[in-house]
Amino acid sequence: MFVTAMAVLVACSLAIPHRLSLSRVRPQLAIAVWSSALVLRAALALGAAVFTIRFLPATEAFTALTHWCWHTALPGLSTHLGLDGHTVGDIAIVLPIAMLAFSLVSVGHGLVRASRAVSGFVRGSAVGPGPDGSVIVGQAGVLVAAAGLARPRIIVSPMALAVLDEPELRASLDHERGHVVRRHRYLLLLAELLRAVGRVVPGAHTCVREIQFHLERDADRWAIARGGDRLALASAICKAAEMRPATGPALTALSGSTVAARVRELMDGGDEERDDRSAWLLAGWLALLALAFVALLPAAALSPASAAVIVQHCV
């Protein structure tokens, strides 16, 4: 009964952010909500893997699985493949943690390849220095972006220099500089790794997408706070989205997440943001749940619950 109640509580907690409108709360607060939801999903996925390793052998379902007479049910297949209760039980225990490890390694490998591709793109296509310390790259379309992880650089395409007027270009460069100064690249990296672990829990992809959107809002606010014109920034975002490059590596570009929502907020005066108390409470609650699950993982992993299980097989 307690486990069922906890499962319902966690499921409802994870569903709440998807039902709230966080587009007008402060970007940092919205990022905290979605990041906490993502951490909780990763913790649940790790908890499921730990449960499988430590507690599944003590369940009746596992006993039925390992006691099954495989050589009677599948005589030919079990003979050639060496299937027995021990083998099936070992696979059932190891499979969840192996899937999590594979997902994490594959996503990590993809992130490393993407980072190298961006660095190679900047080195190979750099034409010369641009305005305000940026680098001009030989790329078609309107491109203003922050490129790189360890040493990020702001890049701009020749068409961007030709199409954007001075206020638009300044606001665009400040927007990308906001990504660099506020270290958004590390938040995105962490979000992708957490999604790799928690992707088995529905909604992980939405969490990352929402984090990307609110990081763009945060960079917009940073640019405006440095004296940028909000209407000029909105115009630059529209131009960048309309004439974005057709090809190229994955970049934190000006025409990033949810262009229409960002432009509408800039046009409406997006600095009138709510400091929503319910969003604060939700972020704290999700973070508390995530910390509770993470704190319980070592105790669950060291539990001797499955130590006394004796597996017997038919002969």
HUDA-V254696 format. One record per helix or strand. SS is the DSSP state (2 for helix, 1 for strand). FROM is the first residue (numbers start at 0). TO is the last residue. If there is no record, write none. Layout:
# HUDA-V254696
ss=[SS,SS]
from=[FROM,FROM]
to=[TO,TO]
This chain:
# HUDA-V254696
ss=[2,1,2,2,2,2,2,2,1,2,1,1,1,2,2,2,2,2,1,2,1,2]
from=[1,24,26,55,59,69,74,84,125,130,134,143,152,157,165,183,203,229,251,258,273,276]
to=[18,24,53,57,65,72,80,124,128,132,136,146,156,162,180,197,224,241,252,267,273,300]
